[in-house]
Amino acid sequence: TWQPKLLFGRNEVAGVIDVLLDFSSCLPTRGLTGPADLEPLHTDLQRMADDVYFVRGRMHSTPARSWFERTFIYYSRTMGIVRVRSGDSWDLVLVNTIRLSEQGLKQMAALGRVKHVIRLGSFHGVDDKFYLERYQAQYWRVAGMEPADSLPTSTELSAQCSPIPGADVYQFRDVNFPEAVVLLPPTEHRAGVAITTDSIQNHSSVFDRDNSWLVSFGIWKLGLLGAARLGPFWMTQQVPRVARETAQEATGDMQHTKLSLFRPQFEALLRDYTWDMLLPGHGWPILTGAKQAVRASVNDQLPISEAAKL
């Protein structure tokens, strides 16, 4: 099944919305292919930088979900498309897939051939099957990620084994649900690009036509509104069960546990790689100043003493 079991109760309205925002990409159940059964709603393909493109689309709930979810819960997703030279032609690598309309597929075909699909986060992948079957593409997944039912055998993604030459892969450690960041190297025409899924998002406005009003409220309530914000519920769900239970018994909150687990990892992402553009799985790309924006979010959401800030 695509749907992971969440590790604690969700009684507050904001918590419910965050669950749906961060994890509804894994909704397909009961044999359905999910939102792919509905008419795809998305923008045209847009060029982000040299050989990097994106599409923003609307994620609806599936017919298998409740009336409430189908009516009031939809939100934006962003698919990354990386173009790689292959002889005299171009291969396309899709990350955080969104099923496109026939018109969108024609636009994508003008860029090259779909040859690879990367499942970068455990809570995304509902539309992978469409591209794997249509284009017979090679499937890639993050180390430790459970293979998806009824999909082709996948290849483990790493810096040493990747469909994108020169790309680095930073994988989050000691988490419940594997997720990574793909880091495209800088070229003479663009800065380095960090491609994320749920770990870092970029919601620039509550007035986003691809987010329902309920989801927009959740984005604001949870502190996700702003440049390059860290996924708050994503971090909470990623804390291992033993650490979660220990933290709740000792202090009643998770902030210290999240800080000790995630701040060093985000610091490494900022320190050890060269990038200044962001292509998130939710929200809009950041074309310049992305690393500084992530640094500000780390200091705000995972704060330590002023003297020790990044």
Disulfide bonds with the S-S distance in Angstrom:
none
